[in-house]
Amino acid sequence: MNISATGIVIDHYGDVLMIQRDDTHTLAPPGGAAEIGELPPETVAREVREETGLIVMPVRLVGLYYTPTKTNDYLSLCFRCIMRGGELTTSDESPRAGFFKTNPYPKPMLSFHKERIQRSLAHQGGPPYWGTHSFSTRLRFGGFLLNRIIYPWLGFRRRQKGLPAYQPPPRWKTLVSVILRDKHGRILWNKSQEREEWFLPEEISLTHEPPWDTALRLIKNKQRTDVKLTGLSGIYPARAESIMAFTFLAEFASGYQEQKNGIELKFFDSGTEPQSVRKQHLSQVEDALKSDGEIQYRFMHLK
């Protein structure tokens, strides 16, 4: 999966920062691919500065947009940002940069960029929006032209200028865990019969499956349809590997304790978990309980 971050920056006139992309020549908010060894807010701050020269501080994750294709999946994290300095300029990837009004939107501009800006401007706090978006036939054809004609041409142009070859972005695995609470506020933990270790419901997302669908699949079945996701509490990339963990919050109408498929399921009050709790998961629970609704970003410690 390709993971990227986009920055929505607004000036004191209410205009939105946009660039003209070097590949499609359309206008879009600045952003780009996540790199290994950086947190998502660092990704968006780096990309905005590289493409526009502006120094920004991401203040709120407002949207997660998932797009599956035949060859790859794309997950875009959209942040509202505030300006902290810098000087507006252009780059090789953004031959034009500036602040634009959104009523009407400038042309040319792709519809999904308009939607992301609209949702970002309307976001008043709370959990981010998340949703799956499919490319239209026109956009799929445009993607075909980009991959077969435009990107090879841009690569040739870079070589002619003596610039290093373009490095494709890393392919990420998304690891999803769920903090599921019952009506008493207790949190669900699992324990395998093979290992004496308690852990949160967790799984790597399947191909063509967004992280929130993985979360629902982990905690919901035909008999229990009253489970719902209520938020996203943390995003945890590995420091040196292309793995990014997403921790979702969920609620369940009542508690239960049972054996199922070799897994023991049990709810515990915070602070009363057994000693043999996976430390990374305990840290994620602590983040969720102390964050007051803010999404936490920290590096994940792999075993």
N, C-alpha and C positions, 0 to 999 in steps of 0.2 A: 504494500500500500504506500502511495506517496502521501506525505503529510506536509502541509504548507500552512503559513500564517499570513493573514492580511490585516493591515492597519487602517482603521477609519479615523481620520483626523479632521477636525472642524476648526475653522478660524473664527474670529470674533464677529464676522459677518454671517456666520452660519453656512459658509461654503465648504465643500468637501475636497480634501486633497486627492488628486488623481494624477496618474501618469499615462502617457501614450506608450503602449507596449511596442517593443522593437519587432516582435514576431508577427502580431496580428494587426498592428497599427490602430487598435481600438483603445479607448480610454477605460481605465480600471483603477481601483484603489491599489496602492503599492503593497507588495507582498512577495513571498517566494518560499522555496522549499526549506523545511527544517533540516538542520545539520546535526550529526551526532555530536554530543557533548555540550548542547545548549538547551536551556529551558524554553518552552513556547514563547513567553514574553520577550526573551532575548532574541528569538528568531524574528519576531515582528519588528522590534526596535532596530535590529541590524539591517533588515530588508528595507525599511523605510529610509534609513540613513543612506544606504547604498544607492537607492533609486532616486531620492529627492534631496539629499543633503541635510534633511531636518533631523534633529534629535527629539525623539518622542518617548513618553512613558506610557506603556500599556496600563490601563486602569481597570478594565473589565472585559472578560470574555463574553461576547454577546451572541455568538452563533457557531455551530458546527455543521458543516455542509458535506454530505457524503455523496460521491458520484461514482458508480461502478461502470466500467467499460469492459470490453472483451479481453483487453490485454492487461489492464491494471485497475486498481481502485484508487480513488482520490478522496482525501479528507482535508478540508480547509477549516482552520480555526480563525475566527474573525474577532478582532479586538477593537474596542474603542480606546483611543489614545489621546493624550494631550501633549501639546508642543512644549519642549523645554529649551529649544535653542537651535543653532545651526543656521545655514543659509540655503535658501531654495536654489537647487541646481539640477542639472540633467546628468544622465549617464549613458553608457553604451546600450543598456537595456531599456532606458527610458529617455528617448530623445526629446520628450516634452514633459514638463511637470508643472503643476500649478493648482490653484484652488478654483473649483467650478461650482456654479449654482446647480441645484437639482430640480428646479421647477421652471422650465423643463430640463431634462437631463441633456448633457452635451452629446454630440454625435461625432463619430460612430461609437457605440457602446453596446456590449452584449447584455442580454436580458438578465442573466443570472448575476452579473455585477450590480445591476440596478436593484435587484431584489435584496441582495446582501446589504447594500447601503440603506435601503428603506427599512429593513428589519433592524439594522444597527441604530439608526436615528430614532426609531420608535421604542427601543429597549430602555426601560426605566429602572432596571435593577432586577435582582432575583436570578433564577436559573437561566442559562443561555438557551436560545432556540436550538433545536437539532432536527434535522430532516434529511431525507434521501432525495436527490434530484437527478433526473436523467437528462442526458443531452438530446436535443432534438435531432432530426435527420440532418438538418442544415449544419448544426454544430458538429455532428459526427463527421460529416464530409469535410468541414473546416479542419478538424483534428487530423484527418487523413492527409490533407494538403500540408499541414504543419510538419508532420512526421516524415513525409516522403519528399517534400520539395523545400519548404522554407527552412527547417532546421539544418538540413545538409548545406544549404546555401549560406546560412549564418555561420556554420562551422568553417566553411571555406573562407569566408570573409575574415574570421578570426585568425586563421592561419596566414592569410595575406598580410595582416597587420602585425604578425609576429606574436600574437597573444597565445596563452596556453589553451589547449583543447578544452572544450566544454566537458565538464564532469557531470554525468547524470546524478540526480539526487538519490539518496539511499532509499531502499525499499524497507519499510517499517513493518514489524509485527505489532499488532495491538493486543495487549493483555488487559482483559476486563475483569474487574472485581466489583462486588455489590455489597453495600452495607444495608442489609434488610432489617427493619425494625418492626416489632409487633406493636399492638395497641398499648402495651405497658412500657414501650421505649427500649425493650431489650433487643439485642443484636444477635442475628443468626450466625452461628459458627458451624463448620463441618469438621468431621474427623474421619479419616480413612481407617479401615481395619488393618491396613498394611503398615501404617505409620502412626505412632503415638503423637500426632501433631494436629492441633486445631487451626483451621484456616477459613477465610472468607470464601463464599462462592466465587470461583475464578475460572477463567478459560480464555484461550487465545481465540480471537475472532476468526470465523471461517472466511474463505474467499467470497467476495461479493456480499458481505454482511457488515453493516455499520456497528460500531461499538455498542450503541444503545439497544440494538436488536439482540446482540449477544447477551447483554445484561438481562433483558426480559426472558430470553431462553433459559438462562441459568436459574431463574427463580419462579417461573410461571409454568403451569401445566393445565391440562383440560379441567381438572377438578378445582383448581384454585385460580379463578379468573379475577379476583379482587386485589391482585398485586399491581402496584403502579410505581413507575419511576418518578421521583420528586426532585431530583437535582443531580448535579455533578460536583463532587467534593474535592477531587484532586486529579492532577495529571502528572505522571511520574516517568520521565524517560530514563533509560539506563544511561550511565555516564559514558560508556565506551562501546555500546552495542546499539543496533537499530531496533530497539524494543521500547515501546511507549505504553505505559499502563494508564488506564482510565478507571477511576473509582466512582461508581454511581450510587446515589441514595435511593432507597425504595421503602415502601410501607406495605404492611400486610395486616389484614383485619384481626388475626388472632395468632397466638403462638402454638407451636407444636413441637413434639419430640418423637422421633421415630427412626428406624433403620430403613434405608432405601438404597438398593444397589451397592451394598457394601459401605455406605457412607452414613455415619451417625450425624443427625442434625439436632442442634440444641441452641436455645436462646439463653444469653447471659446478659446480666446488667453490666454496664461499663465499669471496669475495675474489679469484676469478680471472675474474669476469664481464667481458665486453667493456666498453670505454669507453662505448659507445652504449646504456647500460641506462636504462630509464625510472626517473627518480629516486624517484618515489613508490613504485614497486615495490621498489627496492633498500632503501628505508627500511623497508618492511614486512617484508622478509626479515631485515634487521638486528634489528627488533623481535622476530621469532619466534625468532631464534637466541640472543638475550640475555635473553629473558623468563623462562626456566626454567619454562615452562608457564603463566605468568600471561598473561591476555588484556590486550592493550594498547589504550588509548583515546586517540586523538589526532585532530586535525582533518586532513582530507585536503586536499592542495593540488592544485586542478584547473589544467590547462593553459589 
